[in-house]
Amino acid sequence: MSNRLDNTRVVIFTEDYNPTGSKVLYAKEVKHYIHKDTVSKLEAKKVKLKATEFNEKAEVEKAKKALEESKKE
C-alpha cells in the first residue's frame, strides 16, 4: 500500500466547518478524504467530526466489482 493512502482518513463532519465565516469549507454529513495531520489539527480546534482509517483493499474490491458489472452490460 502506498504511503499516501496510509495517511488518508475518511472524515464525516457532524456540522458545517466554516473557519472564516464566509464560506463552508467542509459540509455537514458529506464524506471527505483528508490527510491524517490535517485531521489532528481539526480535532485540536475542537471541530466536530468522525474520522476513520481509509480501507484501501475494500475500495479496490468495490472498483473491481463495478468494472466487472459495467463490462457485462
VEXPA-218113 format. One record per residue (C-alpha): residue in three letters; x, y, z. Coordinates in steps of 0.02 Angstrom, whole numbers, plus 50000, padded with zeros to 5 digits. Example, Ala and Ser with C-alpha at 12.3 -4.5 7.8 and 13.67 -1.06 7.14 Angstrom:
2
ALA506154977550390/SER506844994750357/
END
This chain:
73
MET500005000050000/SER500655017249962/ASN501105029250100/ARG499875041650028/LEU498395030450064/ASP499075025150234/ASN498975043350288/THR497205046050224/ARG495705046750339/VAL493865046050293/VAL493055060650383/ILE491215064850406/PHE490875081550489/THR489395082450609/GLU489195101050574/ASP489745112850436/TYR491555118350456/ASN491655136950418/PRO493305143950487/THR493185161350408/GLY491325164250422/SER491125167450237/LYS491165150350153/VAL490865132450213/LEU492485122950189/TYR491835105650237/ALA489975102050227/LYS488985092750359/GLU488665074150332/VAL489745073450174/LYS491175061050160/HIS492885069250141/TYR494595061050119/ILE495875070950220/HIS497695068550272/LYS497925062350450/ASP498935077750502/THR497535089350445/VAL496275078750541/SER497305080350700/LYS497395099250678/LEU495505100050655/GLU495245089350811/ALA496385101150909/LYS495225115450857/LYS493765105550931/VAL492905103150762/LYS491525090250774/LEU491965075950657/LYS492055057050642/ALA493695050550567/THR494075032650516/GLU495525024250427/PHE495425022950237/ASN495185004650190/GLU496115003350025/LYS495764984849997/ALA493884987050013/GLU493895001749894/VAL494924992049766/GLU493714977349775/LYS492234989049755/ALA493034996749599/LYS493404979449526/LYS491604973949551/ALA490954989849471/LEU492124987149323/GLU491534969249300/GLU489714974649309/SER490004988149178/LYS490834975449062/LYS489314963849073/GLU488124977249010/
END
